Amino acid sequence: MITLKSAREIEAMKESGAIIAGMHIGLRDIIKPGISTWEIEEFGRKYIEDHGGRAAQIGFEGFEYATTVSVNNEVAHAFPRKKLFLQNGDLVKVDTVVELDGAYSDSAWTYAVGDVTDENKHLMDVAFKALYLGIEQAQVGNRLGDIGSVMNAYIEDENGFGNVREYVGHGIGPTMHEDPSVPHYGVAGHGLRLKPGMTITIEPMVNVGGWQTETSDVDGWTVTTADGSWSAQYEHTIAITNDGPKILTSQDPIFDAKYL
């Protein structure tokens, strides 16, 4: 079932999204060589709770943590770990969902740890630009395929990277995950038509190698690239409005001004 949100509900989601944005901005200062991924979890959980939010991932299908912290070839959903210390050149992806007074928001970000290779800088740039290309298509009257097709063309056709297919964006609010699914691939002009009041996540996961992934048999959560290549991801929560897409998890209102 797809729920259409009122202006008041969208504003409430933006307040929830501001907590996530603030958390991600704060992580810029603490993510560096030598810290453990558990320190990221501790920072994220404390930040969310100190700002009145609830880390909504805790308890979701048995998940125990406020954040997922995925490193290098880990695509998504990895547990934060006390004995995993970041090294110079790593890529770390931090994802979380915040609930504030019943309003949900969801955002993931990729961070360079120290000095990364040119290839990995390019990987990050492509994943980041793909997100915004998708957002530009999140217009009333467009279809879900318009979002996915433009991202896939940029990721795979223009840059030769793998565009993960097993995991996609989704509707959000009043629950963490709801319809519709929002693939990062598709055919322009096809799929569900976008309506005012829809709130969705757009969250491309981009691999240096192939798009295929595997899920850990050990913890049942950690997703890695099938070929061992490294991966990057960026995610925003978006509201579809008659005035264009609105980014509800913006970290940079000046950069995102045309969407806000």
C-alpha positions in Angstrom: 0.0 0.0 0.0 1.3 3.5 -0.9 0.5 6.3 1.4 0.3 9.9 0.2 1.6 12.4 2.8 0.2 15.8 3.6 2.4 18.9 3.7 2.4 18.6 7.5 3.6 15.0 7.4 6.3 15.9 4.9 7.5 18.7 7.2 7.6 16.2 10.1 9.7 13.8 7.9 12.1 16.7 7.1 12.6 17.2 10.9 13.4 13.5 11.3 15.7 13.8 8.2 17.5 16.8 9.8 18.7 14.5 12.6 20.1 12.0 10.1 21.8 14.9 8.2 23.3 16.2 11.4 24.6 12.7 12.2 26.3 12.4 8.8 27.8 15.8 9.0 29.3 14.9 12.4 30.7 11.7 11.1 32.9 13.7 8.7 35.0 14.7 11.7 35.4 11.3 13.4 35.8 8.9 10.4 39.6 8.6 10.0 42.2 5.8 10.0 42.4 4.0 13.3 38.8 4.2 14.6 36.7 1.1 14.8 33.4 0.8 13.1 31.8 0.4 16.6 32.8 4.0 17.3 30.7 5.0 14.3 27.8 3.1 15.8 28.3 4.7 19.2 28.4 8.2 17.7 25.4 7.7 15.5 23.2 6.2 18.2 24.1 8.9 20.7 23.5 11.7 18.2 20.1 10.4 17.2 19.0 9.9 20.8 20.4 13.3 22.0 18.3 15.0 19.3 15.1 13.3 20.4 14.9 10.7 17.7 14.7 6.9 17.8 17.2 4.7 15.8 14.5 2.8 14.0 16.8 0.0 12.7 17.1 -1.4 16.2 14.8 -4.3 16.5 13.9 -4.3 12.8 13.7 -8.0 11.9 16.1 -8.7 14.8 18.7 -6.1 13.8 20.5 -4.9 16.9 22.2 -1.7 15.8 21.4 2.0 15.1 23.6 2.0 12.0 24.9 -0.3 9.4 28.6 0.2 8.7 29.9 -1.4 5.5 33.5 -1.3 4.5 35.1 -1.6 1.1 33.6 -4.7 -0.7 30.7 -4.7 1.8 27.8 -3.3 -0.1 25.2 -2.8 2.7 23.8 -4.1 6.0 27.1 -4.9 7.7 27.2 -4.8 11.5 29.3 -2.3 13.3 32.3 -4.1 14.9 34.5 -3.4 17.9 37.5 -5.1 16.4 37.3 -3.7 12.8 39.5 -0.7 12.6 39.4 1.6 9.5 42.6 1.9 7.5 43.9 4.7 5.3 42.3 4.3 1.9 39.1 2.5 3.0 35.6 3.3 1.9 33.0 3.1 4.6 29.2 3.4 4.1 27.0 4.4 7.0 23.2 3.9 6.8 20.5 4.6 9.4 16.8 5.2 9.8 15.4 7.7 12.3 11.9 8.0 13.6 10.8 11.2 15.3 7.3 11.5 16.6 6.1 8.9 14.1 7.9 10.4 11.1 10.6 8.3 9.4 13.6 9.2 7.3 16.4 7.1 5.8 19.8 8.1 4.5 23.2 6.4 3.7 26.5 8.0 2.9 30.0 6.9 1.7 33.1 8.3 3.4 36.7 8.2 2.3 39.0 7.2 5.1 42.2 9.2 4.7 43.6 9.2 1.2 41.7 7.0 -1.3 42.8 5.9 -4.8 41.7 7.8 -7.8 39.6 4.8 -8.8 37.7 5.0 -5.6 37.2 8.7 -5.8 35.7 8.1 -9.2 33.5 5.4 -7.7 32.2 7.8 -5.0 31.6 10.5 -7.6 29.6 8.3 -9.9 27.4 6.9 -7.0 26.8 10.5 -5.8 25.9 11.9 -9.2 23.7 8.9 -9.9 21.7 9.7 -6.8 21.1 13.3 -8.0 20.3 12.2 -11.5 17.6 10.0 -10.0 16.3 12.8 -7.8 15.9 15.1 -10.9 13.5 12.5 -12.4 11.4 12.3 -9.2 8.8 14.6 -10.7 5.0 14.5 -10.5 3.8 12.7 -13.7 7.0 10.8 -14.3 7.3 7.1 -13.8 9.6 5.0 -11.6 11.3 3.7 -14.7 12.4 7.3 -15.4 14.4 7.4 -12.2 16.0 4.0 -12.7 16.8 4.3 -16.3 18.8 7.5 -16.0 20.8 6.1 -13.1 21.6 2.8 -14.8 22.6 4.6 -18.0 25.1 6.8 -16.1 26.5 4.0 -13.8 26.8 1.2 -16.3 26.7 2.6 -19.8 28.8 5.8 -19.2 31.1 4.6 -16.5 31.3 0.8 -16.7 30.5 0.2 -13.1 28.1 -2.4 -11.7 24.6 -1.1 -10.6 23.3 -3.4 -7.8 19.9 -4.9 -8.6 19.1 -7.0 -5.6 18.6 -4.0 -3.3 16.5 -1.0 -4.2 14.9 2.1 -2.8 11.4 2.0 -1.3 8.5 4.0 0.0 8.9 5.3 3.6 6.5 6.5 6.3 4.5 5.8 8.3 6.7 2.6 8.4 10.3 2.1 7.6 9.7 0.2 4.4 6.5 0.4 2.3 5.5 0.4 -1.4 6.6 1.3 -4.0 9.9 -0.4 -4.6 12.2 2.1 -6.4 14.8 0.2 -8.6 17.9 2.0 -9.7 17.5 0.5 -13.2 14.5 0.4 -15.5 12.9 1.6 -18.7 12.0 5.3 -19.1 8.3 5.8 -19.4 7.4 2.5 -17.6 6.4 1.7 -14.1 4.3 3.4 -11.5 3.4 7.1 -12.1 4.6 9.4 -9.4 2.0 11.4 -7.5 2.2 14.4 -5.1 2.6 13.2 -1.5 4.6 10.1 -2.2 7.8 9.7 -0.1 10.5 7.4 -1.3 14.2 6.7 -0.9 16.6 6.7 -3.8 19.8 4.8 -2.9 22.0 3.6 -5.7 24.7 1.0 -4.8 27.5 1.1 -7.2 30.3 -1.5 -7.6 33.7 -1.2 -9.3 33.0 -4.7 -10.8 29.8 -6.6 -11.5 26.4 -5.8 -10.0 25.9 -9.2 -8.4 26.0 -9.5 -4.6 26.1 -12.2 -1.9 24.7 -12.3 1.6 26.7 -13.6 4.5 25.9 -17.1 5.7 27.4 -16.2 9.1 25.2 -13.3 10.2 22.5 -13.3 7.5 22.8 -9.6 7.0 26.1 -8.5 5.5 25.9 -8.0 1.7 29.1 -8.1 -0.2 30.0 -7.8 -3.9 30.1 -11.3 -5.5 33.5 -10.5 -7.2 35.2 -8.8 -4.2 35.2 -5.4 -5.9 34.6 -2.3 -3.8 31.2 -0.5 -3.5 29.8 3.0 -2.8 26.3 4.1 -1.9 24.4 7.4 -1.3 20.8 7.7 -0.3 18.3 10.4 0.4 14.7 10.4 1.4 12.6 12.3 -1.1 9.1 13.8 -1.2 7.3 14.1 -4.5 5.5 17.4 -4.7 3.9 19.7 -7.3 6.9 22.0 -6.8 9.4 19.2 -7.7 11.3 16.7 -5.6 12.1 17.7 -2.0 15.2 16.2 -0.3 14.2 15.5 3.3 17.6 14.4 4.5 19.7 17.2 3.0 23.1 17.8 4.4 23.8 20.9 2.3 20.8 23.1 1.7 22.7 25.4 -0.6 23.8 22.5 -2.9 20.3 21.0 -2.7 18.5 24.3 -3.0 16.6 23.4 -6.2 15.1 20.4 -4.5 14.2 21.9 -1.2 
